[in-house]
Amino acid sequence: MEYTVFGYLRHYWTDKRFAGKSNKTIRLQGSTIEHVWTPDTYVSNSRESNMRVKDSESQSVVEIYPNGGVFYSKGVKIVASCDMKLENFPMDTQKCMLIFGSYGHNTEGLIYKWKGDTVSVEKKSIAQFDVKRVQLTSYNVTYISGTFSILRVTFTFKRRIGYYVIQVFFPDILVVTISWIIFWLDQDDMGGRVGLGITTLLTIMFLLGSVNMSLPHVSYPKAIDWYLIGSFLFVFLVLMECILVYILRPRKPQRKNSNQKKVNGLEIDSINNLQDLPGMENIPLKQRDQHDLSNGEPVQSGVDDEMTGEAPTTTQKGFESSASCDCGKTVDRASRFLFPFVFVVFNVFYWWHFLI
């Protein structure tokens, strides 16, 4: 990641050649500064910088004191690189550094030291970060060309999570909550259930893609990825519950088409057309009622039923007799409590892990 620093770089040193040359402070600006020796300071982790731009083309000033002390100040713009660790994004804390050193002078000619706590940050709250700490260190680094004096300033940034709560976490919670409407829909409304489940799945996938679009493409999951993936699994399980309930729903009995029957090879429409059958005109009407027109087999007469004391029984093959099961409603009722409870536990564990 890159970040930009606008500030003032100030150097203090003593040049004995100026001692006693004047009884007052001399102030130099513009191209006259080029006649005074200045350190060749640069930032080793910078991508862009105006530190080596001519003083006549930048904002700079030099003050020379009677005792030979020299003060050199220059307005600088530094675009530096920062190695960020995004495992806890967006609840992360980042440390970004500026590493100062001399390009051509080793420790035999130039040694850098911090003058007290001279690094100050004017604005500690920016769009996405708060500056929590500024740490100053100095050390020596040995290269092939010699040992060089190095100064390092480390800025500790704490990311502000408010933007992501509004744009990602809160909408994601609402999407998961909306997916639970499936538990109150009719079991036979498979189209409405599946349509709502797929819509919420696509919404979470859109949130996941929009978040990662503006971030570096790292090879490990971030904290916000874990939250969205967990939400995706919750909605996916809701969709699986929808399919399970549809499979377990009680089947409605289906009436067979019994409007037309065949008796003696002829089709009849109803019991009122019995007299049209061959030979039926010679059978008394009372005896006609004692025959089962569905299969042509006689049944017990009403007299026999009265003697046995049992009600007349007839076999109806036009209906399917199957034991109905209400397992689908039981699963829906259990899901109305189970899914919200597990989602709350997931949120408690997630925020406790990443914030505490």
C-alpha positions in Angstrom: 0.0 0.0 0.0 1.1 3.6 -0.6 0.5 6.6 1.5 1.3 10.3 1.1 3.0 12.5 3.7 3.0 16.3 3.5 5.2 18.0 6.0 8.3 19.9 6.8 11.8 18.3 7.1 14.0 20.2 9.4 17.8 19.7 9.9 20.0 21.1 12.6 23.8 21.0 12.4 26.9 23.0 13.2 29.3 24.3 10.6 32.3 25.8 12.2 33.2 27.7 9.0 30.3 30.1 9.8 31.3 30.7 13.4 32.2 34.4 14.0 31.5 35.5 10.5 28.4 37.5 11.4 26.9 38.9 14.6 23.4 38.3 13.5 21.3 35.5 12.0 21.6 35.2 8.2 18.5 34.0 6.3 18.8 32.4 2.9 16.0 31.5 0.5 15.6 30.3 -3.1 18.7 29.7 -5.2 21.1 31.2 -2.6 20.6 28.1 -0.5 22.6 26.2 -3.1 25.8 27.9 -2.0 25.5 26.3 1.5 26.3 22.7 2.2 23.2 20.6 3.0 22.9 16.9 3.8 21.8 14.6 1.0 18.9 13.1 3.0 16.5 10.8 1.2 13.7 8.3 2.2 14.7 4.8 1.3 11.1 3.4 1.2 9.7 6.3 -0.8 8.1 5.8 -4.3 8.0 9.6 -5.0 9.6 12.5 -3.3 10.6 16.1 -3.9 13.4 16.1 -1.3 16.1 16.3 -3.9 14.4 19.0 -5.9 16.4 22.3 -6.2 15.7 24.7 -3.4 14.9 27.4 -6.0 12.0 25.2 -7.1 10.6 24.3 -3.7 9.7 25.9 -0.4 12.9 26.0 1.7 14.8 28.3 4.0 18.2 28.3 5.7 19.2 30.2 8.8 22.8 30.6 9.8 23.5 31.7 13.4 26.6 33.6 14.7 27.9 30.5 16.5 28.0 28.5 13.3 24.7 26.7 13.9 22.6 26.0 10.7 18.9 25.4 10.5 17.5 24.0 7.2 13.8 23.6 6.6 12.1 22.3 3.5 8.5 21.5 2.6 8.3 17.9 1.3 5.8 15.6 -0.2 6.6 11.9 0.2 4.8 9.0 -1.3 6.0 6.0 0.7 5.2 2.3 0.6 3.7 0.5 3.6 3.6 -3.3 4.1 0.1 -3.9 5.5 -1.2 -7.0 7.2 -4.9 -7.4 6.5 -5.8 -10.5 8.4 -7.9 -8.4 10.9 -9.3 -6.0 8.3 -11.3 -3.8 9.0 -10.5 -4.1 12.7 -6.8 -3.9 11.9 -3.9 -1.7 13.2 -1.2 -0.8 10.7 2.4 0.4 11.2 3.9 2.5 8.4 7.4 3.8 8.4 9.5 6.5 6.9 13.2 5.6 6.8 15.7 8.5 6.5 19.3 8.3 5.6 22.2 9.9 3.7 22.7 8.7 0.1 26.4 9.5 -0.1 27.8 9.9 3.4 28.5 7.0 5.8 28.9 7.3 9.5 32.5 8.7 9.1 31.1 11.9 7.6 27.5 12.1 8.8 25.5 10.8 11.7 21.8 11.4 12.1 20.1 11.9 15.5 16.6 12.8 16.5 16.3 16.2 18.3 13.9 15.1 21.1 10.4 14.2 20.1 10.4 16.5 17.1 8.0 14.5 14.9 4.5 15.8 15.4 1.3 15.0 13.5 -1.0 17.9 13.0 -4.1 16.0 12.0 -4.5 12.7 13.8 -7.9 11.7 12.4 -8.2 11.0 8.7 -10.8 9.4 6.5 -10.2 5.8 7.4 -7.5 5.9 10.1 -6.6 7.4 13.5 -3.0 8.1 14.3 -2.4 6.4 17.6 1.3 6.6 18.1 4.5 8.0 16.6 7.7 6.1 17.5 11.3 7.4 16.7 14.3 5.1 16.4 17.9 5.5 15.2 20.3 2.8 14.2 23.2 1.9 11.8 23.0 -0.3 8.7 26.0 -1.8 7.1 26.1 -2.1 3.3 28.9 -3.0 0.9 29.8 0.7 0.6 30.0 1.2 4.4 28.0 1.8 7.5 25.3 4.4 7.3 23.3 6.2 9.9 19.5 5.7 9.7 16.5 7.4 11.3 13.1 5.8 11.3 9.7 7.2 12.3 6.9 4.7 12.7 3.3 5.8 12.5 0.7 3.5 14.1 -2.7 3.7 12.4 -5.9 2.3 13.8 -8.6 1.8 11.1 -11.9 3.4 11.6 -14.6 0.7 11.3 -17.7 3.0 11.0 -17.7 3.0 7.2 -17.7 -0.8 7.0 -20.4 -1.2 9.6 -22.7 1.1 7.6 -21.7 -0.3 4.1 -21.1 -4.0 4.7 -21.9 -5.4 8.2 -25.3 -3.8 8.7 -26.7 -4.6 5.2 -25.3 -8.2 5.5 -27.2 -8.7 8.8 -30.4 -7.5 7.2 -29.9 -9.8 4.2 -29.5 -12.8 6.5 -32.5 -11.8 8.5 -34.6 -11.4 5.3 -33.7 -15.0 4.3 -35.5 -16.2 7.4 -38.9 -15.2 5.9 -38.7 -18.5 4.1 -39.6 -20.3 7.4 -43.0 -18.5 7.3 -43.9 -19.1 3.7 -46.2 -21.9 2.6 -44.5 -25.3 2.1 -45.9 -25.7 -1.4 -44.6 -22.3 -2.5 -41.4 -23.7 -3.7 -40.9 -20.9 -6.3 -41.2 -18.1 -3.7 -38.9 -19.9 -1.2 -36.1 -20.7 -3.6 -36.3 -17.3 -5.3 -35.9 -15.5 -2.0 -33.0 -17.8 -1.0 -31.1 -17.3 -4.3 -31.6 -13.5 -4.1 -30.1 -13.3 -0.7 -27.2 -15.5 -1.8 -26.4 -13.2 -4.7 -26.6 -10.1 -2.5 -24.0 -11.4 -0.1 -21.7 -12.4 -3.1 -22.1 -8.8 -4.4 -21.0 -7.4 -1.0 -18.0 -9.7 -0.9 -16.9 -8.7 -4.3 -17.4 -5.0 -3.8 -15.3 -5.0 -0.6 -12.4 -6.9 -2.1 -12.4 -4.8 -5.3 -10.9 -1.8 -3.4 -8.3 -3.8 -1.5 -5.0 -5.4 -2.4 -5.4 -8.9 -3.8 -3.9 -10.9 -0.9 -3.7 -14.7 -0.7 -5.3 -15.1 2.7 -8.9 -14.4 4.0 -9.5 -11.2 5.9 -11.8 -10.8 8.9 -14.5 -9.2 6.8 -14.2 -12.2 4.4 -14.9 -14.6 7.3 -18.0 -12.7 8.3 -19.4 -12.6 4.7 -18.5 -16.3 4.1 -20.3 -17.2 7.4 -23.3 -15.2 6.3 -23.2 -17.0 2.9 -23.3 -20.4 4.7 -26.2 -19.3 6.8 -28.3 -18.3 3.8 -27.2 -21.5 1.9 -28.4 -23.6 4.8 -31.7 -21.8 4.8 -32.0 -22.7 1.1 -31.2 -26.4 1.9 -33.8 -26.3 4.7 -36.3 -25.0 2.1 -35.6 -28.0 -0.1 -35.8 -30.4 2.9 -39.2 -29.0 3.9 -40.5 -29.4 0.4 -39.5 -33.1 0.4 -41.1 -33.7 3.8 -44.3 -31.8 3.2 -47.5 -34.0 3.4 -48.8 -35.1 0.0 -52.4 -34.2 -0.8 -54.5 -37.2 -1.8 -55.2 -37.3 -5.6 -58.6 -38.4 -6.9 -58.5 -40.8 -9.8 -60.6 -40.1 -12.8 -63.7 -42.3 -12.2 -66.2 -40.5 -14.2 -66.0 -43.2 -16.9 -66.1 -46.9 -16.0 -66.2 -50.0 -18.1 -68.9 -52.6 -17.4 -69.0 -55.6 -19.7 -66.7 -53.8 -22.1 -68.8 -50.7 -22.4 -68.1 -47.2 -21.0 -70.6 -45.5 -18.8 -70.6 -41.9 -17.6 -72.6 -42.2 -14.4 -74.9 -44.4 -12.4 -77.9 -42.8 -14.2 -77.0 -44.6 -17.4 -77.4 -48.2 -16.1 -80.5 -48.7 -18.0 -78.6 -48.3 -21.3 -76.5 -51.4 -20.6 -77.5 -54.6 -22.4 -79.8 -56.9 -20.2 -80.2 -54.3 -17.5 -83.8 -53.6 -18.5 -84.8 -57.0 -17.2 -83.1 -56.5 -13.7 -85.2 -54.8 -11.1 -84.1 -51.5 -10.0 -83.6 -52.6 -6.4 -81.1 -55.3 -7.5 -79.2 -52.9 -9.7 -78.2 -51.0 -6.5 -76.6 -54.1 -5.1 -73.9 -54.3 -7.7 -70.6 -52.4 -7.6 -70.3 -50.7 -10.9 -66.6 -50.2 -10.5 -65.7 -53.8 -10.8 -68.9 -55.6 -11.5 -68.9 -57.6 -8.2 -71.9 -57.8 -5.9 -71.9 -56.3 -2.4 -73.9 -57.2 0.7 -77.5 -56.1 0.7 -79.0 -53.8 3.2 -80.8 -56.7 4.8 -77.6 -58.5 5.6 -76.2 -55.3 7.1 -79.1 -54.8 9.4 -78.8 -58.4 10.6 -75.1 -58.2 11.4 -75.5 -54.7 12.9 -72.6 -53.4 10.8 -72.8 -50.5 8.5 -72.4 -51.2 4.8 -68.9 -51.1 3.6 -67.8 -50.2 0.1 -64.3 -50.1 -1.4 -63.3 -46.8 -3.0 -60.3 -47.1 -5.2 -60.5 -43.6 -6.5 -58.4 -42.2 -3.6 -54.9 -42.9 -2.5 -54.7 -43.9 1.2 -51.4 -42.8 2.7 -50.4 -41.7 6.1 -49.8 -38.0 6.1 -46.7 -36.6 7.9 -46.3 -33.0 9.2 -42.5 -33.2 9.4 -42.1 -30.1 7.2 -43.9 -27.8 9.6 -41.9 -29.2 12.5 -38.6 -28.4 10.7 -39.9 -24.9 9.9 -40.8 -24.2 13.5 -37.5 -25.5 14.7 -35.6 -23.4 12.2 -37.4 -20.2 13.2 -35.6 -20.5 16.6 -32.4 -22.3 15.7 -31.2 -20.2 12.8 -31.5 -16.8 14.7 -29.9 -18.3 17.8 -26.9 -19.7 16.0 -26.4 -16.4 14.0 -26.4 -14.4 17.3 -23.8 -16.8 18.7 -21.7 -16.4 15.6 -21.8 -12.6 15.9 -20.9 -12.7 19.6 -17.9 -15.0 18.9 -16.8 -13.0 15.8 -16.8 -9.5 17.4 -15.3 -10.9 20.7 -12.4 -12.5 18.7 -11.6 -9.5 16.5 -12.3 -6.6 18.8 -11.1 -7.8 22.2 
